[in-house]
Amino acid sequence: MGAGVTGFLVLGGDKEDDAKPGPARSSASEPTRPAESGGTERGVDGGPKPTIAGWQTVVNAERGIAFDAPPQWELKSQDWVDAVGEADDEDSILIAMMAPAVFKKQWCTSDPDRDGVKDHTPLAEAGSKGNRDAKSTEEIARENSATWVYGQYSQPDRQNIKTSAVESYTTKSGIRGSVATSSVSGVAKDDKCDSDGKATTFGFKDSEGKFVSWSFFGAKGVSGEVPDATVKKMLSTVREYDNGSPS
């Protein structure tokens, strides 16, 4: 079983996506922007408008990255990071995304460690991050998608994770990069919220030449699974925008 998503506010002036967390909180405790019935044609807080009618714009202001998500998804705050770590080390961070969008944030609720605190598992999430230590967009696509699947769904098992061949991809806004999808099947159902999973990562360089990425992860083979067509549609809208911050 995976470790599950842990959410935290970015502390102080450290705005890197892999910033150290403050006291750990369940991601479900973080206030989200409610999904608006029927979507919105407005940008978030004056930000960029959606490119798909009826959808909403998800913004990572720190990275200057935006993408569109269906109206039912909820948006986390700009200084919020969701991460997964090793199940046996609650302070570890394998991978994270900043200011993500979440679909059905309380899709499943359980208490796997029987400590009296309920853990909420989302059905899916999508967001973006910086990849400052990456060597190539191909590496980002391959390794990030596999890490999301491992961290959220399959650990401690790495053997059953399958990753597609990395492909070149260009978004509708003209961003060129690399995309790959990873998945795992046959996950041991030790807890009622355990499930098979999938993840897609698009790695690219921003206008400043920095490596960044967009990722989606979600439960696979379950009722209400996010269709691959929806994931691809979200991916197609990934774009940069001028967040107005000083360079």
Helices and strands as residue ranges (DSSP letters): E 6-9, E 25-26, G 27-29, E 32-33, G 44-46, E 56-60, E 65-69, E 74-76, E 80-84, E 95-103, E 108-110, E 119-121, E 124-130, H 137-149, I 150-154, E 161-163, E 167-170, E 176-184, E 196-205, E 211-220, H 228-236, E 239-240
